Amino acid sequence: MNPKFGPLAAVFTLRRHDAQAIRDDWRHEFTEDCNRTALSNIRQLFWAATLLNLVALAAYDLPIFLAGLFERHRMYGDLVVWRLANITALGSWLLVARALGAAPPPATAHRMTSVAIPIALALCVWHAVLSQTLAMDVSIYALVLFVVAGMIVTPHRSKLIAYPLGFVALVTGIVLINPNPLVVYAIGVNAFCLTACAMLADEVWYRAAIRNFVLRRTLIEERARADDLLHNIMPTAIAERLKHGENHVVEFHDEVSVMFADVVGFTQLATELPPPQLIQMLETLFQAFDEIAEQHGVEKIKTVGDAYMAAAGVPAAAADHADRIAQMALAMLAASERIGRESGMTLNLRIGIDAGPAISGVIAQKKFAYDLWGDTVNTASRMESTGAIGRIHVTDAFRQRLGDRFVFERRGPQELKGKGLVPSHFLVGMAAAQAA
């Protein structure tokens, strides 16, 4: 590395290493975020600078002009020219920015930022050259350097080149108008130190921008992951209510259809299959059931071992809840047959359904879960346990809600625990499909 360019090269190297802290899929978003923030800050800075220059013209330059000092000291006239140039340059930039709107495209925001930085540095160098003729004052130069470093953060390396270029322009201007080598040396040393510190400050702010962005994006992703998990274990509407601070979510439903499905002979399968293969089989089967539930607008309630519970009409009421659950049950039988055939295993379902009122809600405060309670739930569970392999066992109440849209096979009254004799039917299929 050339020692002459060692500090500048070191800053470039640091910036390259810092950028590696950003994931590849975040880089474009980080650049856009920097450009948006920088553009917003520049708008505010340029408005403030324009206003201050207008105030200075009225409160400082005008009284000096009226006092006749412009004729004695050319510096005052040059300063007025500088202020007018400020107002013109900054005002023109602001007019263009206003025409582009509050949220211009990323490429446009980058170009506007790239134009603003040299404008600011050029004006501050100009002021420093003017100021040294009276008081060797480089305070405006220092102020603008650190404002640019701290409030106009960009990931583009071209910004770092603007600092040494500004320093070279400042020293060159002083050399041309002041023959005193001591003055040139003093201002040059001050300007060099300020420029070096501004470059380091720029790097510090750039690192801070990376840390803030990474932290913000990580929090967003973690929140999204938590939301997805919450939505996977309960209905979206219920999850949103819990997220907004509700501790107890309990609802009464006048009309719902509840279904229980059970894999017949699962205990025997568990003794014959290795655990990984058994879990894979259940995962494939239940994933198919989840897709069917989503397709028909049915809410999956839970799985317990090899049992699958779903309901239609919760958490939002649905006039066609019985149709939805019936179509899902028929699709589940077809899916289990297909998966069993593809895997070479015998997968038989036993399904039970009932319709009526129910209560839904979230139980517990730590390991909470969305669940359904009531006589309809209990009856649906017992319809499943007293059903037949490969059949959909439904109550008469459920059958009446479907009317003539589906085909049923009468089974007759069944003895259910706690219910006595309950009329029951087997759901065979849709009426249109049977007619075809």
N, C-alpha and C positions, 0 to 999 in steps of 0.2 A: 504494500500500500504506500502511495506517495505521501510522505510526511506533510507536505504542503497542504494537501486536501484531507488529512487524517480526520479532523473533527467532523467535517461535512460528510465524509464517507461513513464515519461511525454512526451518525444520525440516520443516514439512509439504511445502514445495516440493521439498526434497531427497529426502524419502521417496518422493514421486511419481516423481521422475526416476530414483531408484535402482530402483524397481519395474519401470521400463521395460527394465532390463537382463535381465529374466527373459522368456523366450519365452512367448507366449500359451498354448501347450500345457503349459507347466510351472507356470503360476501356481497352479492348484488344488493341485498336488502340493507346491509350496513352502509354501503356507498350511498344509496338513496336516502337513508336516514341522515347521514352526515350532510348531504347536500340540502335536504329540506331544512334541517336545523340551522345550517350556515346561512341559507337564504333568508330565513326568518330573522336571524340576528343581524344580518347586514341591513335589512330593511329598517329595523329599529335604530341601528347605529347611524345610518345615513340620514334618517329623518332628524335625529338628535343633532348631528353635526351641521346639517343645513340650517336648522333653527338657531343653533348657537352662532353660526356665522352671520345670520341676519341680525341677531341681537347685537353682536359685536360691531357690525357696521353702524347701527343706530346709536349704541351706547358708548362706543370707543372711538371708532374712526371718524364719525361725523364731528364730535367735539374737538378732536385734534385738528381736523381740517379747518374748522371755524377759528381755531386759535392760531392758524397760520403756520403750523409746524410742518405741513407738507412741503413748503418751499425750502425749509432748512434741511430736512432729512428725507432723502429719497426713499429710505426704508419704509416710511409710512405709506407712501404711494404704492410701493411694491407689495406691501401687505394687503392693501385694498384689492389690488389685482389678484392676489392669491385667494382672498376671500371670495371674490366674484367667480374665480375659476372653480373653487370648491362648490359654490352654490350651483354653478352650471353643470359640472361633472356629476355631482351627487344627485342633483335634481333630474338630470337626464336619465341616470340609471334608475331612479325611483319611478319615473314615468314609464319606462320600458317594463319594469317589474310589475307595475300596476296593470299595464295592458296585458301582461301574461297571466294575470289572475293569481289567486292565493296559492294554488297548487299546480304549478307548471309541470310538464313532463320531466322526468329525472335528467335527461340529457340537457334540457334547457336550463334547469336549475344549476347543473354543473357549469355550463357556459357562463351564466350570470355570476356565479361565484368566482370563476376564473377571471372575469373582467373586473369585478369589484376589488379583488386583492391588489393588483397593480395600480389601480386608481388610488386606493388608500395609501399605498407605500409611496407612490410618486408624489402625492400631495404632501405627505409628511417629510419626505426628503427635500422638497421645494421649500417648505417652511423652515427646516433646519438650516438650509443654506442662507435663507433670508435672515434668520434670527442671529446667526453668528456675526453679522456685520455690526450688531448693536451690543449683544450681551453674550455671544457664544453659547446660546441657549439651544439645547437639543431635547427639551422636555417633550415637545409635541412628537418628535421622532420616537422617543422612548414610549410615550403613551400609545401611539398607533401600533408600534411593533407588538406590544404585549396585548393590545386589544385584538389585533389580527391573530395572534397566537392562541389566545384563550377563547375567543368567541366565534372564530371562523375556522372550525376544525374540519379538515378534509383529508381523505385517505390518499390523495394524489401527491406524488413526490414533487411535482412541478412547483408546488407551493414553497417547498424548502429552498428552491433556487432563488425565489424572489427576495429572500433576506440578504444573501451576499450581494445580489445585484443592486439592491437598495443601498447597501453600504458602499459599494464601489461608486455608485452615482453620487452619493453624498460627499465622499472624499474628493472625487473629481471636481465637483462643483466648488468646493471650498478652495482647492488648489488653484482653480481658474480665477477666483475673485479675490483671494487673499494671499499676498506674496510672503507673509510672515510664516516661516517654517515651524515656529514654536506653536502658533495657533493651529496650523494644520495638524501638527503632531498631537496636540491636546485633544482636539475634536475627534481626530481619527482614532485615538485610543479609546475615548469614551464611546464613540459609535461602534467600534469593534466589540467592546465588552457588551454593549446593549444588544447588538446583533446576535452574538454568541448566546447570550442568556435567552433571547427571544426564541432562537432555534431549539434550545433545550426545553424552554417552556412549551413550545409547540409540541414537542415529543411527549412531554408529560400530559398535556391535554388530550393528545391523540390516544395515548394509552388509557387515560380515564374514559374516553369515549368508547374504546373497545370493551373495557370492563363493564361499563354501564349497559352497553348494547347486549353483550353476552349474558349478563345477569338478567336483563329484561326479557330476552328471547327464551332463556332457560326457564324463567318463571312462567312465561306464556305457554311453553310446551308442557311444563309440569302441570299447570292448571288444566290445559286441554286433555292431558292424559288422565288426570283425576276426574274431569267431567265425563270423559268417555267411559271410564270405569263405573262411575255412578249411573250413567245412562244404561250401561249394560246390565246392571243388577236391579233396576227399577224403571218405570215409565218416565219419559222425559219431563212431563208436566209435574210429576211428583218430585223428581230430582231438582227441578228449578225452584220449587217451593222450599225444599230443604236448604238449598244454596242461599235463599233469601232470608233464612233465619227461622223458619217455622220448625218448632220442636215436635209437635204432634200433628200428624197428617192422618185424619180418619174421615172416611166418606161412606155414605149409605147409597146403594144403588138399587133402584126398583126392579130393573130388568137386566140380567146378565146371563150368559151361557158359560158354564164351567166344564172343562174337560180334563180327565186324567187318562194317561196312557202308560202302560207298563210292558216291559219286555218279558214275555213268558219264557220261563226256563233260564233266566239269567243266572241263578245260583249254580246250575249245572254248567253253564258256559264259564263261569268264574273258576270252576275247578279244572276245566279242560284247557283253557287258554292261558298263556303267559300274561302277567299283569300288563306289560306294555301293549300287547295286542288287544287285550280286553279294553283298556282305556282308549286306544285308538278307534276301536269299533264304536264305543259309546260316543266319542267326540264326533265321529263322522255322522252317526245317526242323529244326534241332537243338533248338530250344525244344520243338517237338512231340515229338521223340524223348525229351527229358528228362522230359516229362510222362508219356509212355508207360512209361518206365523206372520212374518213381515209382509209377505205377498198378499195375505188375506185380511190384514188389519186386525190381527189377534194379538193380545198381550201375553207374552210368556211370563208366568208367575215365578216358577222355580223348578228345579230338578232335585229329586231326592233319590240317590242311588241310581236305579234304572227306571225310576218313575218320572214322568214329565207332566207338568200341570200348566194349563193355559186357560185364558178367559177372554171373552169378547164382550164389549160394553163397559170396560174399565180401562183407564180411569175416566175416559169420556164416554158418555152414553151413545149407543148406536142402535138405531131402530132395527137394523138387519143383523143383530148380534148372533141370532140362531143360525142364519145362513152362513155367516162367516165361519163359525166353529164347525158346522157340518162339513163345509167344503175343505176345511183344514184337516179334519179327521179322515176324510176320504183320501186326501193327498198324502197323509202320513202313512196310511196302509200301503199305498203304492210305493212310497219312498222306501219303507222298510223292506218290502219285497225286492225292490231293485238293489238296494245296498247288500242284502243278504245274498242275492244271486251273484253280485260282483265279487263279494268277499269269500264265497264258498261256504257261508255259514247259514244256518237256519234262524231267521229273525222273525218271530211272531209277536204281534202286538195284541193287547187286549185294551179296548178303549171304552170309557164310560162317560156319559154326558148328562147334565141336568140344566134346567133353566129356571130362573126365579130371582128373588132379591138376595143381596149379599152386602157385606161390609168389607171395605178395603182400607188399608193403612200401612204405616211404617211402624214396626215393632222394635223395641230396644233402643238404646241411646248410643251404643258403641258399635257392635257388630249388627247394625240394623239391616232390615230386609223388608221389601214390600210383600204383603201377603193378603190373602182373602179368607174371610170367615163367614160362617152361617150355615143354615140347613141345606141350602143349595150345594154348597161345597161338600158337605158330608155325604149328601145323596149321590153326587157325581162320583165321589171316591168309592162308594159301595156299589154303584153300578159297574164300575170298572172291575172290582174284585169278584163280582158275581157274573161277569160277562163270559164270553166265549172267545177262544183263540181266533184271531184274525177277524173279529167282528166288532162293530160299534154298537154298544149297548146303551140305549137312551130311554129316558123316562117319557111317560105319556105327556107330561107338561111340555117337554122339549118338542116332542113330535107335533103337538097342536100348534106350536109357534111357527113350524115350517110349512104347514098346510099341504098343498098338493105339489109343491115345488120339488119334493124329494120322494123317493120310493122307500117304503119301510116293509119289514117282515114282522108280523105280530109274534111276540114271544110268550106273552101271558104274564100274569102277576108273579113277582119274585119276592121272597121273604128277605127284607133288609133289616139289619140290626137297628133297633130303635125306631123303625118306621112301619113294621108290619108288612103286609102284602102291598106291593107297588106295581101297577101296570107298567109293562115295559115292551120295547120294540128293538129290533135291529135295523140300523140305518144301512140301506143297501146301496143307494147312489142317487144321483140327480135324475129327476123325471125325464128331462129332455134327453139325457144320455141313454136312459133305459129304453125310451121310445125309438131312438135311432138304432 
